[in-house]
Amino acid sequence: MNYCSHCGSARLVLKVPAGDCLPRYVCEDCHTIYYQNPKIVTGCIPEWEDKILLCKRAIEPRYGLWTLPAGFMENKETLEQAAKRETWEEAKANVNQLSLYTVFSLPHISQVYIMFRASLGDLTFAPGYESLEVQLFTQDEIPWENLAFPVIHRTLTYYFQDRAKGEFSLHLEQIVPA
């Protein structure tokens, strides 16, 4: 940070504010404290019979690779609203019956991924502006070697394992780089 967004001062310092235990950027002029917190990424596993909907990314990072529809939560949204919005933005698909499925903490990049199982409302879907292509896949058709992110690979692995058992449970996990 170079300037205080509250008063415009360039006198920002990284220090532990009184009553805190972690270093934060603090404006030396107006004393505003800037808290930097993890970002929440949320999305869906859109289900239709024995298939799920994946999106081929039209943006970086990981352009051209496959992912589940997901993205950053916006202010004033619930988790479910954000997951539905991201599915609409990326796949032009309507989902319902959302059920919390995976929660992954990625402390090395300050993100938390929260994924839901969801039913496709119908077979109307198309690439949104962040997708090159959207397609339904059976388990055997999943492009495992071309998935964009480890979180997506792990989510899909859990999904197909749970589906084979006939019982879906909540998965809570931390992902750390190898």
Backbone as CSV, one residue per row, in Angstrom:
resi,resn,N_x,N_y,N_z,CA_x,CA_y,CA_z,C_x,C_y,C_z
1,MET,0.845,-1.177,0.000,0.000,0.000,0.000,0.889,1.238,0.000
2,ASN,0.493,2.212,-0.817,1.267,3.443,-0.906,0.552,4.645,-0.313
3,TYR,-0.785,4.623,-0.359,-1.560,5.769,0.105,-2.746,5.296,0.936
4,CYS,-3.128,6.111,1.891,-4.308,5.837,2.705,-5.547,6.143,1.863
5,SER,-6.460,5.187,1.752,-7.682,5.421,0.972,-8.681,6.270,1.747
6,HIS,-8.417,6.495,3.029,-9.304,7.328,3.840,-8.953,8.812,3.733
7,CYS,-7.671,9.134,3.894,-7.279,10.548,3.890,-6.299,10.918,2.777
8,GLY,-5.763,9.943,2.057,-4.852,10.217,0.954,-3.396,10.351,1.348
9,SER,-3.092,10.223,2.598,-1.713,10.368,3.071,-0.827,9.260,2.506
10,ALA,0.436,9.590,2.327,1.420,8.608,1.883,2.203,8.066,3.068
11,ARG,1.756,8.388,4.276,2.489,7.964,5.471,1.871,6.697,6.066
12,LEU,1.980,5.594,5.322,1.507,4.306,5.805,2.694,3.509,6.323
13,VAL,2.497,2.891,7.469,3.555,2.066,8.046,2.968,0.701,8.405
14,LEU,3.823,-0.297,8.344,3.428,-1.637,8.742,3.852,-1.810,10.192
15,LYS,2.840,-1.949,11.075,3.141,-2.091,12.496,2.012,-2.838,13.186
16,VAL,2.259,-3.255,14.403,1.231,-3.908,15.203,0.459,-2.811,15.930
17,PRO,-0.813,-2.585,15.550,-1.589,-1.539,16.222,-1.880,-1.907,17.679
18,ALA,-2.140,-0.918,18.481,-2.491,-1.149,19.891,-3.708,-2.058,19.957
19,GLY,-3.647,-3.059,20.821,-4.759,-3.986,20.994,-4.790,-5.102,19.964
20,ASP,-3.809,-5.174,19.081,-3.747,-6.215,18.052,-2.501,-7.055,18.287
21,CYS,-2.351,-8.118,17.535,-1.166,-8.954,17.691,-0.474,-9.239,16.363
22,LEU,-1.008,-8.672,15.277,-0.424,-8.884,13.960,-0.087,-7.553,13.304
23,PRO,0.958,-7.517,12.472,1.280,-6.278,11.766,0.197,-5.924,10.743
24,ARG,-0.165,-4.658,10.709,-1.173,-4.127,9.775,-0.635,-2.809,9.219
25,TYR,-1.116,-2.448,8.019,-0.806,-1.110,7.523,-1.656,-0.116,8.300
26,VAL,-0.998,0.938,8.791,-1.666,1.976,9.577,-1.254,3.323,9.011
27,CYS,-2.243,4.201,8.819,-1.951,5.563,8.366,-1.443,6.371,9.549
28,GLU,-0.295,6.951,9.408,0.303,7.752,10.478,-0.449,9.069,10.697
29,ASP,-1.223,9.526,9.699,-1.936,10.798,9.825,-3.330,10.627,10.426
30,CYS,-4.150,9.729,9.862,-5.528,9.601,10.351,-5.726,8.357,11.216
31,HIS,-4.708,7.505,11.323,-4.687,6.313,12.175,-5.631,5.194,11.696
32,THR,-6.058,5.271,10.432,-6.862,4.187,9.878,-6.019,2.923,9.808
33,ILE,-6.607,1.806,10.230,-5.930,0.509,10.187,-6.496,-0.269,9.000
34,TYR,-5.610,-0.859,8.210,-6.021,-1.635,7.042,-5.839,-3.117,7.321
35,TYR,-6.971,-3.813,7.394,-6.965,-5.256,7.623,-7.010,-5.949,6.266
36,GLN,-6.093,-6.850,6.045,-6.073,-7.636,4.817,-6.468,-9.057,5.193
37,ASN,-7.618,-9.484,4.689,-8.181,-10.769,5.061,-8.273,-11.690,3.854
38,PRO,-8.402,-12.994,4.087,-8.493,-13.942,2.970,-9.699,-13.652,2.073
39,LYS,-9.547,-14.033,0.817,-10.616,-13.918,-0.171,-11.400,-15.220,-0.193
40,ILE,-12.704,-15.115,-0.371,-13.563,-16.287,-0.458,-13.884,-16.544,-1.929
41,VAL,-13.621,-17.773,-2.349,-13.972,-18.237,-3.689,-15.076,-19.276,-3.499
42,THR,-16.157,-19.132,-4.239,-17.255,-20.081,-4.115,-17.778,-20.459,-5.485
43,GLY,-18.323,-21.662,-5.560,-18.842,-22.140,-6.829,-19.648,-23.407,-6.654
44,CYS,-19.924,-24.064,-7.782,-20.817,-25.219,-7.788,-20.247,-26.387,-8.572
45,ILE,-20.751,-27.546,-8.203,-20.653,-28.750,-9.033,-22.047,-28.899,-9.637
46,PRO,-22.270,-28.350,-10.823,-23.605,-28.453,-11.433,-23.851,-29.881,-11.946
47,GLU,-24.864,-30.536,-11.374,-25.151,-31.938,-11.683,-26.353,-32.061,-12.620
48,TRP,-26.250,-32.997,-13.566,-27.373,-33.394,-14.403,-27.251,-34.896,-14.621
49,GLU,-28.139,-35.635,-13.998,-28.109,-37.099,-14.035,-26.726,-37.586,-13.593
50,ASP,-25.990,-38.302,-14.465,-24.668,-38.802,-14.068,-23.538,-37.911,-14.586
51,LYS,-23.873,-36.679,-14.973,-22.881,-35.764,-15.549,-22.749,-34.502,-14.700
52,ILE,-21.616,-33.852,-14.868,-21.408,-32.543,-14.245,-20.940,-31.558,-15.305
53,LEU,-21.205,-30.286,-15.043,-20.887,-29.229,-15.994,-19.535,-28.602,-15.654
54,LEU,-18.649,-28.549,-16.637,-17.354,-27.888,-16.480,-17.236,-26.756,-17.484
55,CYS,-16.369,-25.804,-17.154,-16.114,-24.647,-18.002,-14.642,-24.623,-18.409
56,LYS,-14.386,-24.315,-19.673,-13.011,-24.123,-20.137,-12.694,-22.636,-20.012
57,ARG,-11.636,-22.325,-19.259,-11.324,-20.944,-18.910,-10.902,-20.094,-20.110
58,ALA,-11.483,-18.891,-20.208,-11.128,-17.923,-21.246,-10.281,-16.796,-20.669
59,ILE,-9.875,-16.948,-19.407,-9.091,-15.915,-18.735,-7.913,-16.564,-18.004
60,GLU,-6.933,-15.750,-17.699,-5.832,-16.186,-16.843,-6.269,-16.017,-15.398
61,PRO,-5.767,-16.752,-14.476,-4.759,-17.786,-14.690,-5.375,-19.072,-15.242
62,ARG,-4.523,-19.859,-15.877,-4.868,-21.201,-16.349,-5.827,-21.174,-17.547
63,TYR,-5.588,-20.207,-18.435,-6.363,-20.083,-19.677,-6.398,-21.428,-20.414
64,GLY,-7.593,-21.803,-20.898,-7.750,-22.993,-21.719,-7.898,-24.293,-20.948
65,LEU,-7.824,-24.232,-19.626,-8.000,-25.442,-18.821,-9.414,-25.484,-18.248
66,TRP,-9.831,-26.660,-17.801,-11.196,-26.885,-17.339,-11.328,-26.656,-15.838
67,THR,-12.500,-26.174,-15.452,-12.776,-25.907,-14.039,-14.272,-26.014,-13.786
68,LEU,-14.617,-26.069,-12.527,-16.006,-25.899,-12.126,-16.300,-24.407,-12.111
69,PRO,-17.546,-23.996,-12.349,-17.856,-22.568,-12.271,-17.689,-22.068,-10.833
70,ALA,-16.812,-21.087,-10.665,-16.516,-20.552,-9.337,-15.799,-19.223,-9.489
71,GLY,-15.828,-18.442,-8.421,-15.122,-17.171,-8.436,-15.236,-16.471,-7.101
72,PHE,-14.711,-15.270,-7.048,-14.668,-14.514,-5.808,-16.052,-14.012,-5.416
73,MET,-16.342,-14.152,-4.147,-17.579,-13.648,-3.574,-17.534,-12.114,-3.578
74,GLU,-18.656,-11.504,-3.844,-18.770,-10.042,-3.819,-19.357,-9.585,-2.485
75,ASN,-19.133,-8.334,-2.150,-19.744,-7.766,-0.953,-21.269,-7.850,-1.068
76,LYS,-21.919,-8.037,0.054,-23.374,-8.065,0.179,-24.019,-9.272,-0.487
77,GLU,-23.248,-10.350,-0.704,-23.783,-11.599,-1.224,-23.696,-12.668,-0.145
78,THR,-24.618,-13.622,-0.205,-24.462,-14.828,0.593,-23.577,-15.781,-0.209
79,LEU,-23.096,-16.824,0.456,-22.308,-17.835,-0.254,-23.096,-18.434,-1.409
80,GLU,-24.365,-18.775,-1.133,-25.200,-19.400,-2.147,-25.452,-18.449,-3.317
81,GLN,-25.711,-17.183,-3.037,-25.918,-16.207,-4.108,-24.670,-16.084,-4.977
82,ALA,-23.518,-16.054,-4.335,-22.263,-15.939,-5.090,-22.033,-17.171,-5.960
83,ALA,-22.280,-18.357,-5.427,-22.097,-19.588,-6.195,-23.045,-19.629,-7.399
84,LYS,-24.291,-19.228,-7.189,-25.252,-19.180,-8.295,-24.845,-18.138,-9.335
85,ARG,-24.411,-16.967,-8.860,-23.996,-15.897,-9.780,-22.809,-16.344,-10.616
86,GLU,-21.808,-16.944,-9.971,-20.627,-17.401,-10.707,-20.994,-18.463,-11.736
87,THR,-21.918,-19.362,-11.386,-22.344,-20.390,-12.329,-23.047,-19.745,-13.518
88,TRP,-23.853,-18.724,-13.260,-24.520,-18.017,-14.355,-23.501,-17.255,-15.205
89,GLU,-22.583,-16.537,-14.571,-21.601,-15.749,-15.321,-20.706,-16.621,-16.198
90,GLU,-20.287,-17.762,-15.692,-19.323,-18.584,-16.416,-19.960,-19.611,-17.346
91,ALA,-21.176,-20.065,-17.013,-21.788,-21.144,-17.794,-23.205,-20.825,-18.260
92,LYS,-23.702,-19.638,-17.964,-25.083,-19.271,-18.322,-26.069,-20.359,-17.905
93,ALA,-25.782,-20.966,-16.741,-26.610,-22.062,-16.239,-27.272,-21.661,-14.929
94,ASN,-28.521,-22.062,-14.789,-29.248,-21.863,-13.533,-29.135,-23.130,-12.704
95,VAL,-28.802,-22.951,-11.421,-28.689,-24.085,-10.510,-29.617,-23.876,-9.322
96,ASN,-30.004,-24.993,-8.700,-30.825,-24.935,-7.497,-30.426,-26.081,-6.586
97,GLN,-31.081,-26.170,-5.451,-30.815,-27.211,-4.453,-29.336,-27.264,-4.070
98,LEU,-28.753,-26.122,-3.756,-27.354,-26.071,-3.365,-27.147,-26.755,-2.017
99,SER,-26.081,-27.536,-1.939,-25.721,-28.246,-0.728,-24.217,-28.097,-0.501
100,LEU,-23.839,-27.558,0.652,-22.426,-27.349,0.963,-21.675,-28.659,0.834
101,TYR,-20.533,-28.636,0.120,-19.831,-29.883,-0.153,-18.352,-29.867,0.260
102,THR,-17.583,-28.876,-0.171,-16.170,-28.831,0.211,-15.794,-27.434,0.687
103,VAL,-14.883,-27.396,1.672,-14.297,-26.139,2.151,-12.793,-26.374,2.215
104,PHE,-12.061,-25.616,1.416,-10.604,-25.739,1.368,-9.963,-24.424,1.801
105,SER,-9.073,-24.499,2.768,-8.270,-23.336,3.169,-6.949,-23.391,2.420
106,LEU,-6.594,-22.298,1.795,-5.320,-22.172,1.089,-4.558,-21.003,1.704
107,PRO,-3.964,-21.199,2.878,-3.338,-20.080,3.576,-2.162,-19.466,2.815
108,HIS,-1.499,-20.222,1.979,-0.346,-19.699,1.243,-0.733,-18.635,0.218
109,ILE,-2.009,-18.605,-0.197,-2.477,-17.549,-1.102,-3.649,-16.770,-0.501
110,SER,-3.908,-16.977,0.779,-4.951,-16.255,1.511,-6.326,-16.371,0.842
111,GLN,-6.704,-17.608,0.519,-8.011,-17.866,-0.069,-8.696,-19.022,0.652
112,VAL,-10.030,-18.998,0.616,-10.855,-20.100,1.097,-11.814,-20.439,-0.035
113,TYR,-11.800,-21.697,-0.471,-12.699,-22.180,-1.508,-13.864,-22.910,-0.852
114,ILE,-15.079,-22.532,-1.227,-16.291,-23.154,-0.706,-17.126,-23.590,-1.899
115,MET,-17.274,-24.913,-2.041,-17.980,-25.461,-3.198,-19.266,-26.152,-2.765
116,PHE,-20.280,-26.010,-3.592,-21.594,-26.607,-3.361,-21.892,-27.644,-4.432
117,ARG,-22.624,-28.679,-4.061,-23.281,-29.529,-5.043,-24.551,-28.791,-5.421
118,ALA,-24.921,-28.851,-6.701,-26.128,-28.155,-7.150,-26.729,-28.881,-8.337
119,SER,-28.027,-28.778,-8.479,-28.729,-29.369,-9.615,-28.888,-28.327,-10.709
120,LEU,-28.594,-28.737,-11.939,-28.888,-27.864,-13.069,-30.393,-27.763,-13.217
121,GLY,-30.897,-26.558,-13.403,-32.329,-26.364,-13.562,-32.856,-26.953,-14.855
122,ASP,-32.017,-26.925,-15.900,-32.364,-27.469,-17.209,-31.062,-27.608,-18.003
123,LEU,-31.178,-27.972,-19.245,-29.983,-28.156,-20.071,-29.643,-26.917,-20.890
124,THR,-30.106,-25.768,-20.431,-29.769,-24.518,-21.082,-28.496,-23.982,-20.445
125,PHE,-27.406,-24.007,-21.203,-26.143,-23.437,-20.735,-25.316,-23.042,-21.952
126,ALA,-24.372,-22.137,-21.734,-23.516,-21.630,-22.806,-22.319,-20.934,-22.168
127,PRO,-21.250,-20.762,-22.915,-20.097,-20.073,-22.337,-20.432,-18.629,-21.959
128,GLY,-20.043,-18.248,-20.738,-20.112,-16.856,-20.338,-18.829,-16.168,-20.783
129,TYR,-18.662,-14.914,-20.427,-17.498,-14.161,-20.908,-16.172,-14.658,-20.349
130,GLU,-16.190,-15.456,-19.281,-14.952,-16.008,-18.728,-14.687,-17.435,-19.199
131,SER,-15.523,-17.953,-20.090,-15.393,-19.342,-20.537,-15.307,-19.419,-22.059
132,LEU,-14.451,-20.330,-22.525,-14.359,-20.615,-23.953,-15.418,-21.624,-24.370
133,GLU,-15.734,-22.517,-23.432,-16.619,-23.642,-23.724,-17.190,-24.144,-22.409
134,VAL,-18.397,-24.687,-22.438,-18.980,-25.392,-21.288,-19.517,-26.714,-21.801
135,GLN,-19.370,-27.743,-20.952,-19.750,-29.073,-21.421,-20.092,-29.966,-20.240
136,LEU,-21.066,-30.854,-20.442,-21.377,-31.882,-19.459,-20.425,-33.062,-19.654
137,PHE,-19.936,-33.608,-18.530,-19.005,-34.728,-18.561,-19.474,-35.831,-17.628
138,THR,-19.326,-37.086,-18.061,-19.444,-38.205,-17.136,-18.101,-38.337,-16.433
139,GLN,-18.035,-39.167,-15.423,-16.778,-39.358,-14.693,-15.651,-39.792,-15.631
140,ASP,-15.930,-40.689,-16.548,-14.901,-41.188,-17.454,-14.454,-40.150,-18.478
141,GLU,-15.259,-39.133,-18.693,-14.927,-38.105,-19.691,-14.200,-36.890,-19.097
142,ILE,-14.125,-36.800,-17.778,-13.487,-35.635,-17.144,-12.056,-35.484,-17.661
143,PRO,-11.666,-34.302,-18.112,-10.287,-34.086,-18.581,-9.328,-33.876,-17.392
144,TRP,-9.079,-34.949,-16.651,-8.322,-34.863,-15.396,-6.969,-34.174,-15.564
145,GLU,-6.290,-34.408,-16.661,-4.956,-33.818,-16.873,-5.033,-32.354,-17.287
146,ASN,-6.231,-31.883,-17.573,-6.402,-30.496,-18.020,-7.300,-29.694,-17.087
147,LEU,-7.323,-30.063,-15.804,-8.070,-29.278,-14.822,-7.206,-28.117,-14.367
148,ALA,-7.835,-26.975,-14.176,-7.107,-25.727,-13.926,-6.448,-25.641,-12.553
149,PHE,-7.097,-26.170,-11.518,-6.617,-25.919,-10.161,-6.658,-27.180,-9.304
150,PRO,-5.713,-27.327,-8.371,-5.730,-28.479,-7.461,-7.041,-28.600,-6.671
151,VAL,-7.622,-27.483,-6.286,-8.890,-27.510,-5.543,-9.982,-28.182,-6.376
152,ILE,-10.016,-27.903,-7.652,-11.032,-28.487,-8.524,-10.789,-29.987,-8.674
153,HIS,-9.543,-30.375,-8.846,-9.205,-31.800,-8.941,-9.635,-32.534,-7.678
154,ARG,-9.322,-31.955,-6.530,-9.656,-32.605,-5.264,-11.173,-32.661,-5.047
155,THR,-11.858,-31.579,-5.382,-13.320,-31.545,-5.252,-13.960,-32.642,-6.106
156,LEU,-13.521,-32.757,-7.348,-14.090,-33.771,-8.236,-13.731,-35.188,-7.789
157,THR,-12.532,-35.369,-7.269,-12.146,-36.681,-6.747,-13.067,-37.080,-5.606
158,TYR,-13.274,-36.176,-4.644,-14.207,-36.457,-3.547,-15.612,-36.739,-4.075
159,TYR,-16.042,-35.944,-5.025,-17.392,-36.073,-5.561,-17.631,-37.475,-6.124
160,PHE,-16.722,-37.939,-6.970,-16.931,-39.242,-7.592,-16.741,-40.386,-6.602
161,GLN,-15.864,-40.227,-5.615,-15.734,-41.231,-4.554,-17.027,-41.314,-3.743
162,ASP,-17.561,-40.162,-3.358,-18.793,-40.124,-2.575,-19.980,-40.654,-3.380
163,ARG,-20.035,-40.290,-4.648,-21.146,-40.764,-5.486,-21.123,-42.286,-5.592
164,ALA,-19.914,-42.864,-5.709,-19.790,-44.328,-5.787,-20.274,-44.993,-4.497
165,LYS,-20.062,-44.312,-3.357,-20.525,-44.846,-2.064,-22.016,-44.604,-1.855
166,GLY,-22.581,-43.686,-2.624,-23.991,-43.343,-2.463,-24.249,-42.426,-1.291
167,GLU,-23.209,-41.761,-0.805,-23.340,-40.891,0.366,-22.355,-39.724,0.239
168,PHE,-22.901,-38.527,0.258,-22.070,-37.327,0.158,-21.883,-36.731,1.547
169,SER,-20.639,-36.447,1.897,-20.356,-35.816,3.183,-19.577,-34.526,2.941
170,LEU,-19.560,-33.685,3.944,-18.818,-32.430,3.875,-17.325,-32.726,3.984
171,HIS,-16.530,-32.108,3.141,-15.075,-32.260,3.165,-14.453,-30.925,3.545
172,LEU,-13.677,-30.929,4.625,-12.996,-29.743,5.128,-11.509,-30.045,5.137
173,GLU,-10.721,-29.195,4.474,-9.317,-29.540,4.287,-8.472,-28.285,4.068
174,GLN,-7.197,-28.428,4.343,-6.213,-27.385,4.055,-5.335,-27.873,2.909
175,ILE,-5.082,-26.998,1.957,-4.196,-27.336,0.850,-2.931,-26.500,0.998
176,VAL,-1.795,-27.198,1.020,-0.494,-26.525,1.109,0.331,-26.950,-0.097
177,PRO,1.159,-26.051,-0.607,1.978,-26.421,-1.764,2.961,-27.540,-1.391
178,ALA,3.254,-28.377,-2.376,4.177,-29.502,-2.148,5.607,-29.024,-2.035
